[in-house]
Amino acid sequence: MKFLLVFDFDHTIIDENSDTWIVKCAPERKLPNGLRNSYQPGHWTDYMGRVFVYLGDNGVKEDEMKRTMTTIPFTAGMIDLLGFIGENKELFDCIIVSDSNTVFIDWILKAADFHKVFDEVFTNPAAFSSTGYLTVQHFHAHHCAKCPKNLCKRKVLKEFLDKQLERGVSYTQVVYIGDGGNDLCPVMFLKKNDIAMPRQGYTLEKKISQLAQSLSPVQCSVLVWSSASDIMSYLKLLVKE
């Protein structure tokens, strides 16, 4: 018996959006209107690339960014939940699928000593250039019309499950924990025995209930959470079974 836990990152593991939090490093902690208005729907990663250029142009260095990012609060109950998962790794494989980037997630998890809880992190590759600018790339290319240009989380989840099957690992249940609109695509891929855990009051919960109202509900079970202790209660039940 093994369970796969799939976590989103922003507004799920941490209680903020890492990409908007970095703006605290900008002059006067805000972006110029021209830059802010340059965002086009579905092209968030390209927009963040321009934000990082602006920060670099204004002399914002790696250590300042890192200091700022590691002050982001974890979601209520999340520290206890990740501790519990870490103590029960023989039962839980645990991955992150996020539209943030490798640098931010790495900093935050390592600062709190949670990087060992996660088996893999799937997110946009980021690195500092030789001139000290943070750069970010698209995670992959895909053909899903529902998802942002740079990342289809369903494709990531499907490929991960296929790869695990090739290794002889199959899961009793997939538990998907997220909050955003881009979490709906992977949730619609989940099977009857799986469970989606949308965060209460966020886009994913609203989209799942809209589907139910239009009589095309998701196949999996749905359990809404407001604190990570709700998630932990559910996992403790699984462990008892």
ZIFENZI-V204565 format. One record per residue. RES is the residue in three letters. SS is DSSP state (2 for helix, 1 for strand, 0 for the rest). NEAR is the number of other C-alpha atoms within 8 Angstrom. Layout:
# ZIFENZI-V204565
RES:SS:NEAR, RES:SS:NEAR
This chain:
# ZIFENZI-V204565
MET:0:5, LYS:0:11, PHE:1:12, LEU:1:12, LEU:1:12, VAL:1:12, PHE:1:14, ASP:0:14, PHE:0:13, ASP:1:12, HIS:0:12, THR:0:13, ILE:0:11, ILE:1:12, ASP:0:12, GLU:0:9, ASN:0:9, SER:2:11, ASP:2:8, THR:2:6, TRP:2:10, ILE:2:11, VAL:2:10, LYS:2:9, CYS:2:11, ALA:0:12, PRO:2:7, GLU:2:5, ARG:2:8, LYS:0:8, LEU:0:10, PRO:0:6, ASN:2:6, GLY:2:6, LEU:2:10, ARG:2:8, ASN:0:6, SER:0:7, TYR:0:9, GLN:0:7, PRO:0:6, GLY:0:7, HIS:0:11, TRP:2:10, THR:2:11, ASP:2:7, TYR:2:11, MET:2:10, GLY:2:10, ARG:2:9, VAL:2:10, PHE:2:11, VAL:2:11, TYR:2:8, LEU:2:12, GLY:2:12, ASP:2:7, ASN:0:8, GLY:0:6, VAL:0:11, LYS:0:9, GLU:2:9, ASP:2:6, GLU:2:9, MET:2:11, LYS:2:10, ARG:2:8, THR:2:11, MET:2:13, THR:0:9, THR:0:6, ILE:0:12, PRO:0:7, PHE:1:9, THR:0:13, ALA:0:9, GLY:0:9, MET:2:12, ILE:2:9, ASP:2:8, LEU:2:12, LEU:2:10, GLY:2:9, PHE:2:9, ILE:2:10, GLY:2:9, GLU:2:6, ASN:0:8, LYS:0:9, GLU:0:6, LEU:0:9, PHE:1:11, ASP:1:12, CYS:1:12, ILE:1:13, ILE:1:13, VAL:1:13, SER:1:14, ASP:1:8, SER:1:12, ASN:1:12, THR:2:12, VAL:2:9, PHE:2:11, ILE:2:10, ASP:2:9, TRP:2:11, ILE:2:11, LEU:2:10, LYS:2:9, ALA:2:8, ALA:0:6, ASP:0:7, PHE:0:11, HIS:2:8, LYS:2:7, VAL:2:10, PHE:0:11, ASP:0:8, GLU:1:7, VAL:1:10, PHE:1:10, THR:1:12, ASN:1:14, PRO:0:11, ALA:1:11, ALA:1:9, PHE:1:10, SER:0:8, SER:0:5, THR:0:5, GLY:0:9, TYR:0:12, LEU:1:12, THR:1:11, VAL:1:12, GLN:0:8, HIS:0:11, PHE:0:10, HIS:0:6, ALA:0:8, HIS:0:9, HIS:0:4, CYS:0:6, ALA:0:4, LYS:0:5, CYS:0:10, PRO:0:11, LYS:0:10, ASN:0:12, LEU:0:12, CYS:0:13, LYS:2:12, ARG:2:10, LYS:2:9, VAL:2:10, LEU:2:9, LYS:2:8, GLU:2:8, PHE:2:8, LEU:2:9, ASP:2:8, LYS:2:8, GLN:2:10, LEU:2:9, GLU:2:7, ARG:0:6, GLY:0:6, VAL:0:7, SER:0:8, TYR:0:9, THR:0:7, GLN:1:10, VAL:1:13, VAL:1:12, TYR:1:11, ILE:1:13, GLY:1:14, ASP:0:15, GLY:0:9, GLY:2:8, ASN:2:10, ASP:2:12, LEU:2:11, CYS:2:12, PRO:2:11, VAL:2:12, MET:2:9, PHE:2:7, LEU:0:12, LYS:0:7, LYS:0:8, ASN:0:8, ASP:0:11, ILE:1:14, ALA:1:13, MET:1:13, PRO:1:14, ARG:1:14, GLN:0:9, GLY:0:6, TYR:0:10, THR:2:9, LEU:2:15, GLU:2:13, LYS:2:9, LYS:2:10, ILE:2:11, SER:2:9, GLN:2:8, LEU:2:11, ALA:2:10, GLN:2:8, SER:0:7, LEU:0:6, SER:0:7, PRO:0:10, VAL:0:10, GLN:0:8, CYS:0:13, SER:1:10, VAL:1:8, LEU:0:8, VAL:0:9, TRP:1:11, SER:0:7, SER:0:10, ALA:2:12, SER:2:11, ASP:2:9, ILE:2:11, MET:2:10, SER:2:8, TYR:2:8, LEU:2:8, LYS:2:8, LEU:2:8, LEU:2:7, VAL:2:7, LYS:2:5, GLU:0:4
